[in-house]
Amino acid sequence: MTANLPPYSFVPGKFPHPHSDPRGHRFGADIEPPTMPLTPDWPTSVHHRLAVDLFNHGYYWEAHEFWEALWHAAGRTGVEAAFFKALIQLAVVGVKIREGRPDGALTHAHRAVELLTQVRVELGAETLAGFSLRDLIAQSEALCGAIPAIESSDEAVQIVFSVRLT
């Protein structure tokens, strides 16, 4: 699934806010809430698949919005909600790097590792929603190690990895 990509990836202070600014790329076009969080039929979750696509194209703020809708649908507590919160944290890493805030990026990357580890332990499984939890944790840990060495720029944000559905 390829999302209809917005004309810009929102970064606070650099672009019009997608919702509140009339020049925003989603002004007047809210995301419809998902009818449910993930089910065993996760491939049918348009919100999840669009979030993955947006994330992989560098639209971190936009990806976080779709995962946040699923986090709310999951009730904001429990193992599935913790998983979505971890994905949200990874998306925020990209935004923070683009804002020139590597300390904030590092905080969110560490939190993603904590949440993903918690999900893996509580779930007692290696996969969730098409992701290898082991791979996500390893990539997130590598990201934690790489963030202190990066400079703030659009090129530097490439340090944020692509997420892969299995």
C-alpha positions as MATLAB code, in Angstrom:
seq = 'MTANLPPYSFVPGKFPHPHSDPRGHRFGADIEPPTMPLTPDWPTSVHHRLAVDLFNHGYYWEAHEFWEALWHAAGRTGVEAAFFKALIQLAVVGVKIREGRPDGALTHAHRAVELLTQVRVELGAETLAGFSLRDLIAQSEALCGAIPAIESSDEAVQIVFSVRLT';
ca = [
       0.000    0.000    0.000;
       1.417    3.363   -0.928;
      -0.023    6.374    0.792;
      -0.920    9.500   -1.098;
       2.054   11.371    0.324;
       1.583   14.914    1.623;
       3.568   17.756    0.026;
       5.763   18.044    3.149;
       6.598   16.153    6.309;
       5.480   18.336    9.186;
       8.154   19.712   11.487;
       6.972   22.223   14.116;
       8.184   25.729   13.351;
       9.242   24.869    9.794;
       5.951   24.160    8.015;
       2.281   25.067    8.445;
       0.552   22.850   10.987;
      -1.316   20.197    8.996;
      -4.635   20.668   10.869;
      -4.830   24.111   12.421;
      -3.275   26.208    9.633;
      -5.429   26.742    6.507;
      -2.230   26.122    4.467;
      -1.773   22.774    6.216;
      -1.747   19.679    4.067;
      -4.617   18.107    6.021;
      -6.583   21.213    6.949;
     -10.251   20.225    7.166;
      -9.522   16.544    6.479;
      -9.334   14.668    9.765;
      -8.245   11.058   10.020;
     -11.241    8.826   10.498;
     -10.934    6.828   13.703;
     -10.237    3.138   13.256;
     -13.183    0.921   14.095;
     -10.854   -1.291   16.116;
      -7.202   -1.648   16.960;
      -5.311   -4.516   15.409;
      -6.911   -7.910   15.145;
      -5.419  -11.163   13.925;
      -6.272   -9.671   10.520;
      -3.799   -6.785   10.980;
      -3.066   -6.597    7.229;
      -6.535   -5.099    6.787;
      -5.767   -2.198    9.146;
      -5.574    0.779    6.816;
      -4.336    2.994    9.662;
      -1.440    0.664   10.469;
      -0.408    0.103    6.861;
      -0.566    3.834    6.065;
       1.500    4.622    9.153;
       4.184    2.155    8.053;
       4.181    3.630    4.548;
       4.370    7.221    5.807;
       7.144    6.336    8.265;
       9.201    4.634    5.580;
       8.897    7.689    3.337;
      10.071   10.032    6.123;
       6.670   11.419    7.109;
       7.254   10.817   10.804;
       4.728   13.254   12.255;
       2.046   11.976    9.899;
       2.854    8.324   10.712;
       2.593    9.071   14.408;
      -0.947   10.377   13.871;
      -2.151    7.088   12.394;
      -0.453    5.015   15.104;
      -1.875    7.370   17.712;
      -5.395    6.697   16.398;
      -4.740    2.974   16.891;
      -3.282    3.619   20.368;
      -6.537    5.381   21.293;
      -8.601    2.564   19.765;
      -6.607    0.084   21.877;
      -7.696    1.944   25.000;
      -4.254    3.510   25.681;
      -3.376    0.690   28.083;
      -2.312   -2.903   27.702;
       0.172   -4.715   25.509;
      -1.290   -3.632   22.164;
      -1.441    0.018   23.260;
       2.179   -0.182   24.480;
       3.168   -1.478   21.039;
       1.522    1.474   19.284;
       3.069    3.863   21.782;
       6.513    2.439   20.927;
       5.879    3.019   17.225;
       4.741    6.563   18.028;
       7.982    7.098   19.963;
      10.030    5.963   16.949;
       8.162    8.404   14.711;
       8.822   11.204   17.186;
      12.554   10.437   16.958;
      12.485   11.521   13.307;
      10.612   14.713   14.139;
      12.986   15.588   16.997;
      16.043   15.096   14.811;
      14.557   17.385   12.173;
      13.845   19.940   14.885;
      17.521   19.854   15.853;
      16.760   18.260   19.238;
      18.942   15.139   19.468;
      18.484   14.934   23.258;
      14.718   14.680   22.777;
      15.224   12.140   19.998;
      17.397   10.015   22.264;
      14.825   10.112   25.070;
      12.100    8.888   22.710;
      14.344    6.194   21.212;
      15.135    4.819   24.678;
      11.441    4.834   25.553;
      10.670    2.879   22.360;
      13.205    0.219   23.385;
      11.619   -0.026   26.851;
       8.104   -0.343   25.456;
       9.028   -2.866   22.752;
      10.886   -4.999   25.290;
       7.880   -4.853   27.619;
       5.557   -5.870   24.759;
       7.772   -8.799   23.773;
       7.911  -10.076   27.364;
       4.196   -9.578   28.101;
       3.101  -10.994   24.774;
       5.459  -13.950   24.971;
       5.766  -13.824   21.205;
       8.272  -12.664   18.619;
       5.908  -10.926   16.201;
       3.079   -8.448   16.392;
       1.194   -6.637   13.657;
       3.559   -7.862   10.999;
       6.722   -6.821   12.836;
       9.523   -8.882   14.272;
       9.743   -7.504   17.797;
      13.327   -8.714   18.054;
      14.271   -6.732   14.920;
      12.440   -3.598   16.056;
      14.185   -3.724   19.422;
      17.610   -4.251   17.819;
      17.053   -1.395   15.348;
      15.819    0.882   18.134;
      18.858    0.060   20.284;
      21.151    0.819   17.334;
      19.305    4.101   16.863;
      19.981    5.001   20.519;
      23.686    4.491   19.900;
      23.702    6.523   16.686;
      21.726    9.604   17.741;
      24.478   11.295   19.803;
      26.761   11.383   16.745;
      24.340   12.966   14.279;
      23.954   16.559   13.256;
      20.566   18.155   12.743;
      19.581   18.146    9.092;
      17.156   16.480    6.744;
      19.951   14.156    5.637;
      20.739   13.181    9.224;
      17.201   11.995    9.780;
      18.013    9.043    7.522;
      19.374    7.477   10.707;
      15.746    6.646   11.482;
      15.358    3.217    9.952;
      12.610    1.848    7.769;
      10.173   -0.474    9.457;
       9.424   -3.740    7.703;
       6.313   -5.824    7.852;
       7.001   -9.565    7.801;
];
